[in-house]
Amino acid sequence: MGKKLQTGERLRPVDLARGHGLSTQAVRNYEEAGILPPAARTPHGYRTYTPVHAAALRAFLALVPGHGHRTAAEIMRAVNEGAAEEAFRLIDESHAQLLDDRRTLHAVERALRDLEPATGSEPAGTFIGPLAGELGIRPATLRTWERAGLVHPGRDPLTGYRVYDEAAVRDARLVGQLRRGGYLLEQIAPLISQVRAAGGPEPLEAALRDWRARLSARARAMLTGAAELEAYLRERD
């Protein structure tokens, strides 16, 4: 981040920009958005910044990876407006969302782990009654899942009855596991889509590993952002 700035030192926009790999226009935009506190002006109208502005910019850039650009900007605006409690609330919400995402990941991992593997001797198609009995639910529940787009049975060409092939049975089992875990149908839908896109639970393992790594990266980024925000709060004080 360059050399440590001294209290009272004055910086031009270009100095602040270069120290963080930004354009001077980006620095001006951040100030206008309230991410940086207002800059002083020279008699000729030029902006001048201080170590406080440099600390604010460091805090914002550190908050973005963990909280996202919009929330990071809201946090900085709250701090700059003297509403520290609002900033802390926004941070708490991000942590709560991260925890919810982690719980969802664990639920998907458990559900996939609990899926019974195909034995190779199962019939080519299963009707709604036997499948509902296997899952411990009513046939009406399977029809509800179908209307929600979670399960896609075929139809027997002679009788018109619903027939669940191996993929549909897999989806129904996964939905059942997640519903028992307390997840709503609208929360389950994107997860089922991922399973289908991956071609089944096994190829999804790589996606789950990537998901887990991204959650860990977000958690560490939040720690880094918190440290820089605390430094900025001290600088302001």
BELZI-V126842 format. One record per residue. N is the residue number from 1. RES is the residue in three letters. D_LAST is the distance of its C-alpha to the last C-alpha in Angstrom with 1 decimal. Layout:
{{N,RES,D_LAST} {N,RES,D_LAST}}
//
This chain:
{{1,MET,21.6} {2,GLY,22.6} {3,LYS,21.4} {4,LYS,17.9} {5,LEU,16.3} {6,GLN,15.3} {7,THR,12.5} {8,GLY,14.1} {9,GLU,16.7} {10,ARG,18.2} {11,LEU,19.8} {12,ARG,22.6} {13,PRO,22.9} {14,VAL,25.6} {15,ASP,23.4} {16,LEU,20.8} {17,ALA,23.8} {18,ARG,25.7} {19,GLY,23.0} {20,HIS,23.2} {21,GLY,26.8} {22,LEU,26.3} {23,SER,28.0} {24,THR,26.5} {25,GLN,27.6} {26,ALA,25.7} {27,VAL,22.4} {28,ARG,23.4} {29,ASN,24.4} {30,TYR,21.1} {31,GLU,19.4} {32,GLU,22.1} {33,ALA,21.8} {34,GLY,18.1} {35,ILE,17.2} {36,LEU,15.3} {37,PRO,13.5} {38,PRO,16.1} {39,ALA,17.0} {40,ALA,18.1} {41,ARG,21.8} {42,THR,24.2} {43,PRO,27.1} {44,HIS,29.1} {45,GLY,26.9} {46,TYR,25.6} {47,ARG,22.1} {48,THR,19.7} {49,TYR,16.8} {50,THR,14.0} {51,PRO,12.4} {52,VAL,9.8} {53,HIS,13.0} {54,ALA,14.6} {55,ALA,12.1} {56,ALA,12.6} {57,LEU,16.2} {58,ARG,16.4} {59,ALA,14.9} {60,PHE,17.4} {61,LEU,20.3} {62,ALA,19.8} {63,LEU,19.7} {64,VAL,22.9} {65,PRO,25.5} {66,GLY,24.7} {67,HIS,24.0} {68,GLY,25.9} {69,HIS,24.9} {70,ARG,25.0} {71,THR,22.9} {72,ALA,20.3} {73,ALA,20.2} {74,GLU,19.9} {75,ILE,17.0} {76,MET,15.0} {77,ARG,16.2} {78,ALA,15.2} {79,VAL,11.6} {80,ASN,11.7} {81,GLU,13.6} {82,GLY,11.2} {83,ALA,13.8} {84,ALA,12.2} {85,GLU,15.5} {86,GLU,17.5} {87,ALA,15.9} {88,PHE,16.7} {89,ARG,20.2} {90,LEU,20.9} {91,ILE,20.1} {92,ASP,22.4} {93,GLU,25.0} {94,SER,25.1} {95,HIS,25.6} {96,ALA,28.3} {97,GLN,30.0} {98,LEU,30.0} {99,LEU,31.5} {100,ASP,34.1} {101,ASP,35.0} {102,ARG,35.5} {103,ARG,37.7} {104,THR,39.7} {105,LEU,40.2} {106,HIS,41.5} {107,ALA,43.7} {108,VAL,45.3} {109,GLU,45.8} {110,ARG,47.5} {111,ALA,49.6} {112,LEU,50.8} {113,ARG,51.6} {114,ASP,53.6} {115,LEU,55.7} {116,GLU,59.2} {117,PRO,60.5} {118,ALA,63.6} {119,THR,66.8} {120,GLY,68.8} {121,SER,71.5} {122,GLU,69.8} {123,PRO,71.6} {124,ALA,70.8} {125,GLY,69.6} {126,THR,68.6} {127,PHE,69.3} {128,ILE,66.8} {129,GLY,68.4} {130,PRO,68.4} {131,LEU,64.9} {132,ALA,63.6} {133,GLY,65.5} {134,GLU,63.9} {135,LEU,60.4} {136,GLY,61.2} {137,ILE,60.5} {138,ARG,62.6} {139,PRO,64.0} {140,ALA,62.3} {141,THR,58.9} {142,LEU,59.9} {143,ARG,60.9} {144,THR,57.5} {145,TRP,55.8} {146,GLU,58.2} {147,ARG,57.3} {148,ALA,53.6} {149,GLY,54.5} {150,LEU,53.8} {151,VAL,57.4} {152,HIS,60.1} {153,PRO,63.6} {154,GLY,66.7} {155,ARG,69.9} {156,ASP,73.3} {157,PRO,75.6} {158,LEU,78.4} {159,THR,76.8} {160,GLY,73.5} {161,TYR,71.8} {162,ARG,68.3} {163,VAL,68.4} {164,TYR,65.3} {165,ASP,65.5} {166,GLU,63.6} {167,ALA,60.4} {168,ALA,60.5} {169,VAL,61.0} {170,ARG,58.1} {171,ASP,55.8} {172,ALA,57.1} {173,ARG,56.5} {174,LEU,52.9} {175,VAL,52.3} {176,GLY,53.8} {177,GLN,51.6} {178,LEU,48.4} {179,ARG,49.6} {180,ARG,50.2} {181,GLY,46.6} {182,GLY,45.6} {183,TYR,44.8} {184,LEU,45.7} {185,LEU,48.2} {186,GLU,45.7} {187,GLN,43.5} {188,ILE,46.5} {189,ALA,47.9} {190,PRO,45.6} {191,LEU,46.2} {192,ILE,50.0} {193,SER,49.7} {194,GLN,48.1} {195,VAL,50.9} {196,ARG,53.5} {197,ALA,51.9} {198,ALA,51.9} {199,GLY,55.5} {200,GLY,55.0} {201,PRO,52.7} {202,GLU,53.5} {203,PRO,52.2} {204,LEU,49.1} {205,GLU,48.0} {206,ALA,46.6} {207,ALA,44.5} {208,LEU,43.3} {209,ARG,42.3} {210,ASP,40.4} {211,TRP,38.7} {212,ARG,37.7} {213,ALA,36.3} {214,ARG,34.2} {215,LEU,32.8} {216,SER,31.9} {217,ALA,30.3} {218,ARG,28.2} {219,ALA,27.1} {220,ARG,26.0} {221,ALA,24.3} {222,MET,22.3} {223,LEU,21.2} {224,THR,20.2} {225,GLY,18.3} {226,ALA,16.4} {227,ALA,15.5} {228,GLU,14.2} {229,LEU,12.3} {230,GLU,10.6} {231,ALA,9.9} {232,TYR,8.6} {233,LEU,6.2} {234,ARG,5.1} {235,GLU,5.4} {236,ARG,3.8} {237,ASP,0.0}}
//
